[in-house]
Structure formats: C-alpha cells, structure tokens
Amino acid sequence: MKIGIICYPTFGGSGVIATELGKSLSERGHEVHFICYNLPARLTTSAKNIYFHLVDVVSYPLFKFPPYTIALASKTAEVIEKYKLELIHAHYAVPHSTSAHLAQQVVGNKSVKIITTLHGTDIRLVGLDPSYFRVTKYAIENNNGLTAVSQYLAKVTKDEFCTNCNIRVIPNFVNTARFLRQPNQSLRGHYAKPDERIITHISNFRSLKQVPDVVLTFEKIVRELPARLLLIGEGPEFDRTLELVNRLSLRQQVTFLHQLDNVQDILGISDLFLLPSEMESFGLAALEAMSCEVPVVASDVGGLPEVVEHGANGFLAPIGDIEQMSRYALQILQDKKLAEQFGARGREIAKIKFSEDTIVKMYEDYYQEILAG
C-alpha cells in the first residue's frame, strides 16, 4: 500500500504513535509518506520505504496567523498526485483530517481514502470548542474510516458528535523489544545514589498533564525515603514547574531532561512512573513504562483504566489527590516484592494486549477493509 500519514511531529502521544506506526508499516513493505511541518521526533528518513514531505507555511502581512491548514492541504494534494497514494491516515480530526478532506477535493480523486485516528485532545478540548465544533463534526462524519485509541474516547465521540458513527477502537502500542528493562548501573549512578529510588514522569508539559502535581507528590515521597525525580519533556508548564521545584527546595533532587529520543533507557532504570493527568484518552507514556516493568501511579481518568489495572500493575487515584497518590507511591517503593509483581504484570499486559505486532496488524487489516470498500 501507498500510505500518507499526517501528524504532529512532536513528542506527544499522537505524534509518537503515528511515527512508530509509519516505521512499522514501512518494515512490512508498505510505502509511507509523512506530511508534517517538521521531521517527526522519532523518525529517521534513512529508513526503507519512508518519505518525508515538509509543509512550508508562509506568513503574509494579510494573515494574522499563518494558514497552516491550507498549506497542509496543498502539500497533501501534491503528494497524493505525485506518488499515487491510496490512503491518507490523519492523526487528529482538526486540523489534519480537515486538511486531508480538502486535499481530496483538490485532486478530485475520491478513490484516495481518508482514515482519521482520534487521540483525545481533538475531541475533548479542541473539538468541543464552539469555534471548531461544526468543522470537527464534519471531519469525523465524512471519513472513509475512523478509529479511536480507547473505548473511553470512542464513547465520548459518539456522545458528543455522532451517535451512529462507526468507530473502530485500535489502541496505542509499544515496541516491547525496545522498551524493556535493561538496568544500566552506570546510567543509574549518573542520576541517583545507590540508596535513592528513581521516579520518572514523561509528558509534553501541557496544563492537563498536571506536572506540578508530580512535583508535589514527589515532595511527600522524599519526606519518607531518599529519591530522585526525572522529568522528561518540555512545554507550556515548564517554567511553572521549575519555579515550584525551586520554591520547595528540591532542585538538587529533581532533574529536567527536556526531550529525549531514547526514553526507554531512563525507564529501564526507573522504580516508579507518575502520571497524574487531568485527562488521558489512553496514556502511552504509562504503557511504555509498563513495558519496562515500571509500576505506574496515575489518575483514574479517561482511558487510563484500560491500560493500568488498579492493584495489579499500578494504582489509580482521583484527579488532584496528592495525598492518595503519594501513599500509593510509597506503598510500591517501600515493598520490593510488590514492586516486582507490579512490574512483571505491567510487562505481561504490554506484551499480550498492546504489542506493536498485534496493533499494527489491526491497522493493516483495517486499511485493507477500507480500500476494499
């Protein structure tokens, strides 16, 4: 198949999954074309069967904001015609699916199929805004194929946008051969002393990720035992988080690692993963931690209960409940046997339910189904 993938080229979950999906599809012999405003964070164009097409967004004095959606549609139409693409897989309803629909109209070729994967932000935040609701609804209702990353997100989409939408739930996945526990004592010693536990958080530092809650939870943990906090990522809440770390006098115990290509190396030396998000439609970072046998303490929201089994591979706490989250964290960190049980179960869940081979095959089958009409 000749497949175009439109996604955000960032370290956020949707961009990571879209990139990993494209890479896996290329390894299976498909021709994959990424259409983005930047090279996706986890992509190398040296891979066989992968092509990258840069979307140039030109600013004119007439436009208050750069017209990205139009530029993306124009580039997508160009790639469809030049490379004879069979389908476009858009990750996010707005703006990516919208641009794909416009590109389809521009080339006048309805044989090019459009599949949209909903990741959450496009539905829960952007899509429900009155400014975008009708366009989001149009993008959702007029796809050849529509998928959601969790049962939770599929239900929300039907409740808010289209009761009769045919939504295929295809969850996120993890490469369990790459994300596995390989304790690197040298790396661990770089970040922590022998008696210190390592607690990790990975996100795009948006407000809904509640990164300050990670710091507040960690502050309660270090009252009881020696520990280090590794924060991976960057975004709007970075400065606020740094200020809180300084105000709590935790600067010596907290390390900001910004963006990393090989997060599995850090997860491989971690003892606990914290994800106190206000909302998660799936929780890819939690899944990657589980694959590395790291117990997870997360918020009991959205699609996270479909990934983290409370009391089996981690714990789920109410949103914003710092006290409960820190109690759960300490329960794991102070009980080595429990931590090992949670880690082993997390790895088992990752391999059985969310392995790359299993989920990518689901996408392949769905593509074929859509192309067959």
N, C-alpha and C positions, 0 to 999 in steps of 0.2 A: 504493500500500500504506500501511497504518497500522502503524507500527513503534514499539515501545518499546525503548529502549536503557538497560541498567543497567550502570554502570561506576563506577570510582573517578574523582572529579573532580580528580585531581592531574596534575602534570607528568610522571608516569611514562609509559612507553611504551604501556601498555594504555589508560590514560585518554586520552592524546593521539590514538591511533588510533581509539578509539571515538567521540571527539568529531569528528574530521575525517571519519570515515565518515558520521556523522549529518548533518553540514553538507553533505557532497556529495550524500547521498541527498535532502535537502530541496531542493537546487538542481535535482534531477532530477524534482521534482514529488511526492515522497513526503511523507507526514505523519509527522514524527519527534517522539517524546516521550522526553526524557531524565528518568530517575528516579534521583536521587542525593541524598546528604546535603549537597551544596553545589553551586553552579554550576560546571560543568567549566571548567578553566583557560582553554581556548581557545574557549569558547563565548560568543556574544552572543545573547540571546533576541530581539533585533530581527530576526533572520534569518527569512525567509519559511518557513512550514510547520514551524517548530521551536517546541516547547513544553518548558518545564522544570517538573518537579514535585519539590518539596522533601520529603525524607524527614525527618520530625521524630522524633528519638529521645529519649524521655522517661526520665529517671532516677528510679527509686523506691528508697527505702531497702532494700526487699526484695531488689533486684537488686544483686549485687556489681559487675556490668558492665552497661552499657546494652544492651538487647536489640535490636541493630541489624538482625539478620537478620529478626526478626519484624516490626519496623517497616517494613522494606523490602518484605516480602511483603504487608503490609497496604496500603501505598501503591500497590504494583504492581497488586493486585487492584482497587483503587479506580479506577486509571487505565484498566485493561482494560475495566471495565464502563462507565465514563463516556464513553470515546472509541472504544469498539468496536474495540480493537486486534486486528490479525490475527496478529501475532507479537511475541514478546519476544526480543531479542538480548542475551544476558547475556555480559559480558566478565569471565571468571574463573568457574571451577567453584564455588569456595567463597569468599564466601557468595552470590554473585549468582545463579548457576544454581539453587542450593538454594532461595533466596527465590522465584525465578520458578516453580519447581515447586509450592511451597506456595501461591502466588497462584493458579496454575492450578486447584489443588484447591479453594481457597476460592470461586472464582467458578463452579466446576463446569462449565467450558466447555473441553472438550478440543480444540475447533476452533481455539483460540488456540495457535499453535505456539511451541515454545521452541528456539532455536538458541543454543548456547554456543560461544564462542571461547576456546580455551586460549592463555594468553600465556606460561606458564612457571613463575612463582612458585607458581601454584595447583597445579601438578603436581610440580615439583622440590622445593619446600620445604614448603608447607602440606599438600598432598595426601598426601605420604608419611609425615607425622607420624601415629603410631598413633591420636592423638586425633581425627584428621579423615579417616583413610583410607577407612572404610566409607561415610561421607557423600559424600566426593569421588567414590568409585567409583559410588555410586548416581546422583549428578548427571551423571556422564559417560555412563553406560549408558542413561539414560532420557530423553535429548533427542530431539527430532524431527530435529535437525541438529547436527553437531559439526564445528568447524573448528579447525585449529592454524596458528600463524603460520610454521612451518617444518617441513621434512621431519624434522629432528632431533627436534623436540618431538612430532610425530606418532608417531615410533618409540618414544620414551621412554614416551609414554602407553600405547601398545599393550603394551609390555614390562611395565609396572608395574601397569596397571589392567585392560585388556580386550583380549585378543588379537584378538577378532573385531570390535572397534569399527570402524565406517565413518567415518573421519576425512577430511574434505576439507582439503587444505592450501591456504590462501589467505594469502599473505604480507602483511606490512605494506606500506604505500605512502607515497609522498611527493608533495606538490604541486610538481612541477618548475617550474611557472610562478612560484611564490612563493619556493621555495628554489633560488636561482640566484646565480651570482657577480656581484655588483654592487659592486665595490670603492669604498668611501666613504673617501676620503683624510682627510676631516675627522674621521670616526669613528675611523679607524685611528690618526690622530695623537693622539687623546684617550687611547688606551691604550698606545701604543708610540712609541718614537723611530724615525726613518727607517731606521736600520740594524738594528733589532730584529725578529726573527721573532715571530709571534703563534701560540701553541699553545693549543688550546681543549679543554675537557672539559665535557660536559653529563651530569648524572645526578641521581637522587634521593638521592644520598649514603648509600645503604644499604651495609652491610658488603660485600656481594658485588660492589659496583661497584669496590672496591679503589681508592678515591680517593687514599689515601696513596701508592699506587704511582705515581699520576700525578705527585705532587709529587717523589718520589724519582727518577723518570725525568727530570723537568724539571731537577732539581738537577745531573744529569750533563750534560744538554744545555748549560746555561748555563756550564759549565766550558769549553766549546769555542766557543760563539758567543753574541752578545747576543740575548736573547729575553725575552718576557713570557708568563705563563701566565694565562689567563682561565678561572675555574671558575664554571660556571653551574649553579645548583641549591642545594638545601638538604635536610637530613635528619639522621639519627642520627649520621653520621660527621663532621658539620661541625666540631664542637669539636675532635675529634682531628686533623682535617686542618689546622685553623688553628694548633693547637699545634705540629704538625710543621713548618709553614711558618715559624713564629717560631723554632723551635729550629735550623733550617737557615739562619737569617738571610736568608730570601727574601722578606720582607714587602714590600719595595719592588718586587719583580718579579712578584708574584702578586696578582691582583685577584679578589675574590669578588663575583660579580654576582647571587647569590641567584637568584630566579625571574624570568624574562623572558618576555614574551609574543612578542616578535619575535626569536627566536634566530637567524633567518636573517640578520639584519643583522650579528650577530657572526660567524657562519660565513662571511659574504661577505668578511670582512677577515682570515680566519684562514689560516695557512700549513700547519697540521698539526692533526689531531684525534687525541686519545689516548683509548683505551677498554680499559684493562687488566683488565676484569671477570673475576671468578672464574667467572661463568656468565652467558650471554646466550642466550635462546632464539631471538632474531632480531638485535637491535641497531639499533633505529630511529634512535637518535642518529647512529650511523655512516652510515646511509643518508641522513639529512638533510645530513650533512657532504659526502658523495659528490655529492649533487645540486648542492651549491655549489662543486664542483670542489676540494674539500679532501682531500688524501691522508690515509689512515687508518692508524694503527698500533694494532692491537688484539690481544687474547688469542685464541689458536687454540682456541676452545671452542664448544660448543653449535651454534647456528645461524649464528654469525658467518661461517664459511667459505662459507655460502650467499649472503652479502652482499658480503664483502670478498674479492676474488680476489688471493691472495698473489702479489706480484710484478707485478701488473697495475694495481691502483688503490690499493695499500697493502701492508702487511706484517702477518703474523700471527706472534706469538711465544708460547712456552709461558707458562702462568699463572705470575705472580710473577717472571719472568725480567727483572729491571730492566736488567741489562747488555745483553741482546739487544734489548730494546725501545728503549733509548737509542741503540744502534748503528743500528737501523733508522731511528729518528727523525732522527739526524744525517745518514744517507745521503740522506734526502729533502731535508732543509733545506740541505744543502751542494751539492746538484745541482739547479739551477734547471730544466734540461731534463727530468730525471726527475720532478720535482715537477709540472711542467706535463703530462707524459704521464699520470701517475697521476690528476691532476685531471680531465683530459679523459675518460679511461676510466671513472672513477667516475661522471661525469655521464652518459655513454653507458649504463652499466649501469642507473642510476636511471631513465632515460627508457624504456629497452627493457623491463626486467623488472619495475620497481616503480612505474610511474606511477600516479597517482590514478585516471585514467580507466579504465585496464586493470583494476586491482584492484577498484574499486567496481563495475564491470560484472560481475565474477566473483561478488561478493556479491549483486547484484541477481538474477542468474541462479539462484544457489543458493536465495535466498528463494523465488523462483517455483517452483523444483523442489520445495521442502519444502511450500509451500502447496498444490501440486497433488497431494501425497501420493505 
